[in-house]
Amino acid sequence: MKIYKERDYEAVSKRAASLVANQIKAKPDIVLGLATGTTPIGMYKILVEKYNSGEISFKKVRTVNLDEYRGLSDTDKNSYHYFMNEILFSKVDIDLANTFLPNGMAKDPEKECQAYERLLQSLGGIDLQILGLGENGHIGFNEPGTAFIEKTHLVDLAESTIHANARFFENIDEVPKQAYSMGITSILGAKQILLLVTGESKAEALAKVINGPVNEEVPGSVLQRHWDVTIICDQAAASKLGEV
Ligand code: GLP
């Protein structure tokens, strides 16, 4: 694991954007695994700036997102599809036909999960997977206790995740109880992984991911088994690294 401790959120976003931009330059038709949440927003904003200044193009880039709420459509303001359109896709020259997320409105969850896995394969696998970290150590929506062997699957969200994500919704009852998520096996298949972690509320989870035992109670800990992981965190998130 390569670990960069940056001063603050802004510095994390800058370093992450540079890393992603360099990979896009090296492979213009890169398959990027994208994450949602608040953590990568700063990185996406800088990537849009780099596109506006002519430094990078998304023309040939292909994207697959980690997860999507079940029951929310791409026009629902709380769906991850809507988020991606707003924050990145509508602001760069990406071909929307090359952007993929699980379909939250799928009628048959099992089929949707299988189709998403087939899609990952047909793209030739993920070159660079961007990840955030849940306060309980989840990656994507792989909650504590998820078997490492899982591929894309339908998840019952943990109560703590529903609470943590309620801030985006009018009230907590509107937070979907289920979501589609790439599984740990799908994520570990990526050639390179970039984990972004900011804020004190993630400090304990990050310490366990880096220094703790690898076990399914801390899904992110499985990253210790991947051969090419870069972690970029701020000082607040790194504050408990000495303790675990
Ligand atoms: C959410 C998402 C994850 C994200 C994580 C952290 O539940 N499913 O993909 O990484 O929680 O979110 P945030 O960056 O807002 O703290």
Boltz pocket constraint, residues with backbone or C-beta under 6 A from the ligand:
constraints:
  - pocket:
      binder: B
      contacts: [[A, 35], [A, 36], [A, 37], [A, 38], [A, 39], [A, 40], [A, 66], [A, 67], [A, 131], [A, 132], [A, 133], [A, 134], [A, 135], [A, 138], [A, 139], [A, 140], [A, 141], [A, 161], [A, 165]]
      max_distance: 6.0
